[in-house]
Amino acid sequence: MSESGLRQSTPAGSHRRRQVLLKGLALITLQATGWPPSKALAAGVLGARVWPSQAYTRVTLELEQRLVVQHQLLDSPLRLVIDLQDLQIDPALRQLPSIIPADDPWIAQLRVGQFQPRTVRLVFDLRQAVRVEIFESLPVGPYQRRWMIDLHPEREPDALQALLNRRLAAKSDEPGLEQLIEDLARRDAERKSSSTRTHRPPGSSTSSESIIAIDAGHGGEDPGAVGPTGLKEKDVVLDVSRKLAERLAGDPGLRPALIRESDYFVPLGQRVRKARALKADLMISVHADAFTEARARGASAFVLSEGAASSASARYLAQKENAADELGGVDLRRRDKDATRILLELSTRTQIRESSELANLLLGELGRIGKLHKPKVERAGFAVLRAPDLPSVLVETAFISNPEEEQRLADVNYRDQLADALHNGIKQYLVANATNGARPR
């Protein structure tokens, strides 16, 4: 053996070798725990949002990458556990528990933690049993990939019973309450004894109650059109719809029912189904849309078209509104692909004629407080109008994309005027039909 091979290592050389070994060991340890993160892990969560309501609560996670998501419901106590794989906890996830409202009807508390090096765990402590729907929505509009976590009541509430319960809670000493209970019970019995609703003109029923379904467009993840200064359609139309409901509730024999009661998303098909479940006498869908040209202005009223749209602008607006499900987030795997087609085939000329009558009256009232985009009722294939058995009208109160009209829509007093106009048009329609009775088909 050579002299160099027998020589002892110097202290400096030994220290350098020790440092190299320690760095190598640290790197191996970090890699075993999933660090450094891959490019997918580094992307993290772009945004976390919560949309609470009495109907259901939605938690939305927006990301740049795909995820593997697993969940399970546990008893004693009630919990929903969701594992998000290939993800590490980040500020957006850390702040998620703080944005769960204290009075959320479904979620008592949310805990977020790094369950494993590459898995984030969400634990929802539940107030009551829920039905969970979790699905992915692909990039659309301003959004990247989104995971929707929907917590629904285990059993869907009966629409008529829910309406009755609200009336009982609001006005327990209201004169004629027994008649209201009797009327709604009769409607409920009719619905349960028949799989399809027999068409009847408003005012021809033996019931003294007329139920008006008010559909505030968009909501939740779907803001609708956004004005030049950021005013959102979903907020404007919800306020107008609530004001309209207040006015109708003050009329004897009229019972308003809001399809969307707060800031959450309702799929288009579900809006129609809810109105039909209520045995509504008519449905008003309230909007404030945008157009490609900022100069577009004025109110419009639309009914369902049996064929082509009545104008290019009507077709454009219908296509925009019908895309709401994509923005709002609907599980396409479970959506009934034939539902829209079937409802359209069932739609009758009678329904369209009665809808046109109502739309004309609404236009007349809207023309008293502002400009009309077109003086005549327009027709297009709006999905929300495809109820085959009740008059349905979509009202564009104004173009929120027009700076002047956006300013008017932001004015509380103008929203009051819009609610008054819609209220007057509805009353005129119901009075006319009550006088005419059942018209020949």
C-alpha positions, 0 to 999 in steps of 0.5 A: 500500500502506498504512503498516501493510502496510509495517511490520516485524513486532515481535519479540514478534509474530514469536515468537508466530507461530513458536510457533503454526507449531511446534505445528501442525507437531508435531500433524501429525507426531503424527497421521501416526504414529498419535498421539493413539490412538483410543478403541480403541487407548486400551483396550489389553490387559486381561490376558495369560495363559499356560497351558503344558503338555506337551499344548499351550501357550495364550497368551490376550490379553483385550481390550475391543475387536476386533482384526485378527490376522495370523500366519505361521510362519517357518523357519531358525530356527523362529518364529511371528510375530503382528501385532496391528493397531490396538493399541499396546504396554502394560504387559500386553504388555510383561510377557508374555515374563516369564511364559513358563516357561523349560521351556515345551516349545514356546516358547524365547523371546517378543519383543514390540515396536511394529512399526508405530505401530498394530501390535504384533508378537509373535515366538515363537522355537520349540523345535520345529515346531508347529501354530498355532490362533488364534481369538477368543472373545466375551465370556462370564462374567467375560471380555471378548473373548479371543484364544487363541493355541494352539501344538500339536505338529505331529503329535498324539501317539498316546495309547497310545504316550504312556501307554507312554512315561510308564510306561517313563520312570517305572519302567524296571525294573518287573517285568512291563514286557514284559507291559505293552508287549505289552498296550498294543501289542495295544490299539494294533493293535486301535485301528488295525485298526478304525474303531470300538471293539467294546464289551466289559465290563471284565475280559473282555479277553485283555489283563491291563491295565485302563486307567482314564481320569481326567478332572479337570474344567475347567482353564486359562481355565476355573476351574470353580466358585469357593468363598466364599474363592476356592478354585477347582474346577479346582485341587481336582479336579486334585489329587484326580485325581492322587492317584487316579492314584497309587493306581491305579498301585500296583495290579497290572494297572491303568494310570491315564491323566490326561485333563488332567495340569496346569492347561490347558483340554481341550474336552469333546469332546476329553476323550471322544475321548482316553479312547476313543483310550486304549481305556480300560476306564472313565472317571471325571470328577472335579468339585466344583461350585457351586449357587445355594444355599450350603446345598447339600452332599454328593457325587453321582454322575451317568451319562448320561441317554437323555432328561430329567434325573433332577432339576432340580438334575441338569439345572442342573449338566449345563447348567453343565458343558456350558458349559465350552467357552465359558469355556475357549475353543474355536474354534467355527468348527472344532468339529464341530457334529454330534459331540455328537449322533452320540455321544449317538445311539451311546450304548447302554443297556448303557453306561448300565447299566454306568455306573450300576453303577460310580456306585453303588459310588462313591457307597457309598464316598463316603458313608463319608467324608461326606454324599451330596447324594442317595443314588441315582445321578442322570442328565443329559446331560453332554457328557463322559459321551457315550462310546458304548462305555465306562462313564463316571461324573461325580462331584461330590465336594462343593459348593465353594459351601458354606462348610463343604465348601469348607473340607473340599476345601481340606484335603489330608487330605480330598482323600486320603480322596476319592481313597481312596474313588474308588479303592476303588469302581473296584476293586470294580467291576473285581473284580465284572466280572472275576468275572462275565466277559462279560455277556449283552447 
